[in-house]
Structures are given as structure tokens and as C-alpha cells.
Amino acid sequence: MEIRILGPGCPRCEEVEKRTINALAELNVDADVQKVTDIKKISGYKVFATPALVINKKVKASGRIPSAKEIKQWLQEEK
């Protein structure tokens, strides 16, 4: 599974990363998690608001911090 957390490194982006890593651990799912902070790379995902969460090249959330429950649901859908 490929997960990208898009954002400049703000506290909101850090929270998305933390919730995502916790959800992966709870579900015992392996994933390649990377933070993307380069604005040009972020715009390549057609995301106009950060933080954003991308799972398997699909934008799941943009401009908000998704709940832990939402993240778990998305991870299970993408397994």
C-alpha cells in the first residue's frame, strides 16, 4: 500500500501522519508512508488545500484532518 501525506509540515499535517500511522498499526497493515512537502509535487496530485491524504494514488481527504475512523475505513477499502 502506498500512502502520501501532502503538506508543508504544519501541525495539521503532522496530525494526519500520526493518525495514519496509528491506524496502520491497529490494523496491522504494511504501507510505504511518505510525506510530500514540495509544492510542485503536491499540485501534481491536483490538491489545492493541505493537509491531504493519498492512499494508492487516490486523494481521500484534502484541506482537513480526517478522523481515525475514516482513515481506518479507507485503509481497509484499499487492502
C-alpha positions as CSV (number, residue, x, y, z in Angstrom):
1,M,0.0,0.0,0.0
2,E,1.3,3.5,-0.9
3,I,0.4,6.4,1.3
4,R,1.3,10.0,0.8
5,I,0.7,12.8,3.3
6,L,0.7,16.1,1.5
7,G,1.5,19.4,3.2
8,P,4.2,21.8,4.2
9,G,4.9,20.2,7.5
10,C,2.5,22.1,9.6
11,P,1.0,20.8,12.9
12,R,-2.2,19.7,11.0
13,C,-0.1,17.7,8.5
14,E,1.7,16.1,11.5
15,E,-1.6,15.1,13.0
16,V,-2.7,13.4,9.7
17,E,0.5,11.5,9.7
18,K,0.2,10.4,13.3
19,R,-3.4,9.2,12.9
20,T,-2.5,7.3,9.7
21,I,0.5,5.6,11.3
22,N,-1.7,4.7,14.4
23,A,-4.4,3.3,12.1
24,L,-1.9,1.2,10.2
25,A,-0.5,-0.2,13.4
26,E,-4.0,-1.0,14.8
27,L,-5.0,-2.8,11.5
28,N,-1.6,-4.5,11.2
29,V,-1.2,-3.2,7.6
30,D,2.2,-2.6,6.0
31,A,2.5,0.5,3.9
32,D,5.0,2.8,2.3
33,V,4.2,6.1,4.1
34,Q,5.9,9.3,2.8
35,K,5.5,12.9,3.5
36,V,5.3,15.2,0.4
37,T,6.3,18.8,1.2
38,D,7.3,20.0,-2.3
39,I,4.5,22.3,-3.6
40,K,5.1,21.3,-7.2
41,K,4.7,17.6,-6.3
42,I,1.6,18.4,-4.2
43,S,0.0,20.2,-7.1
44,G,0.6,17.1,-9.2
45,Y,-2.0,15.3,-7.1
46,K,-4.5,18.1,-8.0
47,V,-4.8,19.0,-4.4
48,F,-5.5,22.7,-3.6
49,A,-5.7,22.5,0.2
50,T,-3.5,20.8,2.7
51,P,-3.2,18.6,4.6
52,A,-4.2,15.9,2.2
53,L,-4.1,12.1,2.5
54,V,-3.5,10.0,-0.6
55,I,-3.9,6.2,-0.5
56,N,-2.8,4.2,-3.5
57,K,-2.8,7.3,-5.7
58,K,-6.4,8.2,-4.6
59,V,-7.0,11.5,-2.8
60,K,-9.1,10.5,0.3
61,A,-9.0,13.9,2.1
62,S,-7.9,17.4,1.4
63,G,-8.0,20.6,3.4
64,R,-9.0,18.8,6.6
65,I,-7.8,16.3,9.2
66,P,-9.8,13.1,8.7
67,S,-10.9,11.2,11.8
68,A,-9.1,8.0,12.8
69,K,-12.3,6.1,12.0
70,E,-12.3,7.5,8.4
71,I,-8.6,6.6,7.9
72,K,-9.2,3.0,9.1
73,Q,-12.1,2.6,6.8
74,W,-10.1,3.9,3.8
75,L,-7.2,1.6,4.6
76,Q,-9.5,-1.4,4.8
77,E,-11.1,-0.5,1.5
78,E,-7.6,-0.3,-0.1
79,K,-6.2,-3.5,1.3
